[in-house]
Amino acid sequence: MSKCKWFLLVLLMACAVVRGQEQGSTIKWTDATRDVYVAGQVDRAIQVFYSETPKRMALVVPSLDRVIELDLDINMVGTVPKSAWQVAADHTTATSDARAVADIAGPLTAVDDTTYSFDLNGKAYLVMRHKGLVGNLSEANIWDDVPIWRTLMNKYQPDAPSVAALKQNKPDTTVIIAAGTWCGDSKHYVPQLLRALHEADNKHIKIKLVGIANKFVEPAEFVKQHDIKKVPTVIVERDGHEIGRIIETPSAKTMEEDLAAILARHPNLRKDQ
């Protein structure tokens, strides 16, 4: 890289630091589900965070003592000490010191609106939209693919009366949870429902997890058979027949409340229905 280009990169990053200081001393970040490839291999241990103001993405890499920050406004890559970062105990949010001076790593290439590439320490990084798991899944599959879901499940405290109602279910029932590991609503609600079902620990309730691809093209036969148009969709079956479903968000406050109502054959109605 020429001295002129390097000076320009330094100047741009310095301006970004000043901009962050003007906007406040703390930057707020939220977990963002992305696939990160390092030297061509996906690394699920890397957690990605996103900040709207300033518009940045950050990669927390366990093996590095610095956080990689991607400035999406000026397409620059820098690193800051992990000591400038505070990640919440549940790893869903973080804050960082906007006054932390970044070491410039180089330019960021925006392949498209959701895909970015850069080089750091002799390795090629590619950050892209999470592809999502497809087809029949186990919980272990999900924890491996999107580890934050397990964290969300473990921290959730389900509605106690609803859990008690789930415990009382006697007929054999299958709860099909169709979800997208790329989907924000699935990320929010599915771990909560799984925690409630775990606490109910009812042998008469069987859980079936199905991953739905972005744009709902796969698994094609399942999507068509069950008329999946939004995720998550929770389908409740007895004797092979559907007795109710929850589409995208619960009608009550929680998914477990809606599920308990369906099992009691008194489903909650959505306010927009």
N, C-alpha and C positions, 0 to 999 in steps of 0.2 A: 504494500500500500504506500502511495506517495506521501511525502511530508505534508503536502497541501491538503490532501484528503483526510489524513489523520488529524490535522489541526481542526478541520471542519467538524469531524466527529467529536473531538474534545469540546469544541464550542457548543455544538448542539446538545451534548449531554449536560454541560454546565448550565445551559438555558433551561433544560428540563428540571434540574435540581432547584434552580431559582424559582421556577414555576410552582414546584411542589411546596417550597417554603412559603410562597405567597398564598397558597390555598390552605395552609394550615400545617401544623407541626406533625400531624399524624395522618397516615394513609390507612384507610380501611379496606380490607380484602375479604372476599368470600371464596369458598371452595368452588372450583370450576372443573367439571369432568372433561378431561382431554386425554388423548393418547400421545405419549411422548416417546419418540424413537431416538435412541442414542447409537450412533454408528450402525444404523439399520435394524436395531433390535428394540422392541417395545420394553420400556422399563416401568412397571406398575408401582415401584417404590417411590417414584417421583410424584409429589403432589403439586397440582397447579392451582394457583389463586388468581382472582381477577379483581381489578379496581376500576371503577367507572370514572372517578375523579381523583387523580389524573388517570387517563386511559392506559392501563398497564396490565401485563400478565406477568406472573412470577412463578418460578420453578424452584421448589424446595427439594434439593437433592440430598439424600441422607449421607452420601459419601463426600460431599463438599462442605467446607466450613463457611461458605458464602451462599447467598440467595441470588439466583439469576433473575434479573428484572428486564422485561421486554417493554420498551416504551413504544406503544402502538401509534402514537401521534407522529413521532419523528423517525420511526423504524431504526431504533438503536438498541443495542444489548449492553447491559452493564451488570456488575455484581456488587452486592453490598454485604457487610458482615452479618452473620446470623444474629449477632448480639443486637442489631438494630431492629430485629423482628421479634414479635410476641405472638405465637400461635396458640389459639384457645385450646383448652384441654380436650375438647371433642373434635378438634381439627377442622371444624366447619368454617371458622372465621380466623382472621389474623389482623394485627395492626403492625405498622412499621413507622420508623422515624423518617419523616419526609426530609429532614436535614442531613441524613446520612449521605456522605459523598460516595458516589458510585465509581468503581473502577471500570473504565470503558473496555468492553470486550470486542466490539466491532459492530458492523451493520446487521440489521435484521431484514430478511427478505420476506415480504408478504406475498405468498404464492396466490392466495385469494383471501376472502374476508375471514376465513376461519383457519387458515393454514399458514404457518410461519416456519422459516428455517434460519439457522445460523450456525457458526462454528465457534467452539470454545475448547481451549486446551487440546487442540488437535483432533477434536471429535465433532462430527456433524450431528446436529440436533434438528429434529422435525417435530413440531407441535401441531396436532390436527384434531378435528372434531372426533369425539369418541364414536367408534363404529357401532358398538353395541353387540351384545350376545343375542343369538338367534336359536330358537327351538327349545326343546325340553331342557330345563336347567335344574341344578341342585343349588342349595344355598352356598356350598363351597365354591361353585363356579362363579357366583356373584361376588363373594368376598375376594376372590382372586382378581376379578376383573375391575371391580369398583370397591376397594377396601373401605371407603368412607361409609358405605351403606351399612356395614357391620357396626361401625362406630355409632351411627345414628340409631340403629336398632338397640344397641346396648344402653344408650343413654335415655331412651324413651320410657316414660311411665304411662302405661295404658290405662284407660278408663276402667276402674275396678268393677262397677256393676256390670259392664259389658263383658268383661272377662269371666265374671261369675255366671253370666247367662250362657256364654260359650261352653263353659264347663258342663252345663246341664243338658247340652244337646245329646239326644239319644239316637236318633236315626243316623245311619251311615250317610255321610255327606262329603262331597268333594268340593273344595274351594280352589278354583282355577284362578291364578293370578297372572294375567298377561301384562307384561311391563317392558319398558324400554330402558336399558341401563344408560342410555343417552338422554333420557327424559327427566326434566326437573320435577314434575309432579310424581313420577314413579320414585325418584330419589327421596322425595319427602314422605310419601304415604306408604310405600311398600315395606320399608323397614319397620314402621310403626305397626302395621297389621301383622307382620311376622312376629314381632315381640308379643303382641296380644295373644296370638295363637299359641306361641310357646308357653306363655304363662297359663293358658287354659289347659294345655296338655291333655286334650280330649282324643282318645283313641278312635272315636267315631268320626273325627274330622280329618280327612286326608287333604294335604296341600299339594297342588301341582303348579309348578312355576314354568312359565313359557316366556322366552325372550322374543320381542317383536322388533324387527328392523326399522330403522328410520324410513319414513315414507310408507311403512306398512306393506312392503312388498314380500316379506318373508316372516315366518313360514307361510307360504301362500295358501295351502290347504286349510291350515288352522285359522288364518285370518278370515278366509271366506266362510268357512263352516260356522264360526262363532261371531261373524259380523263385527270384527274389531275395527273401530274407527278412531278410537282415542286410547291413550294409555295413561295410567294403568286402568285396565278393566278387570273387575273381579266378578267371576261367574260362579254362582252357587248351584250345584247339581245334587239331586237325589234320584236314585234308580235310573241314572242316565238322562234325566230331564232337568232342564233349567228351572229353578224356582225363584230366581232373582239375580240381579247384577248391580254392581256399583261402577259407574263410569267416571273416570278421571279424578273426581273429588267427591268426598262424602256429602250426603244431604244433611246429616247431623254434624256434630263437631268432629267426630272421629270415624275412621273406617270401621273400627271394632263395634261401634254403636250401630252403624248401618248393617253390618254383618249379623249381629245379634238379632236385629229387627227382622231380617230376611229369614233367619232360621226359625223365628217365632211366627212366621207367615204373616207379619204385619210390617211390610217394608216401609221405610221412611220415604216420603215424597220430596223431591227437590223443590226448592222455592221457585225455580224458573219453569216448573212444569205446570 
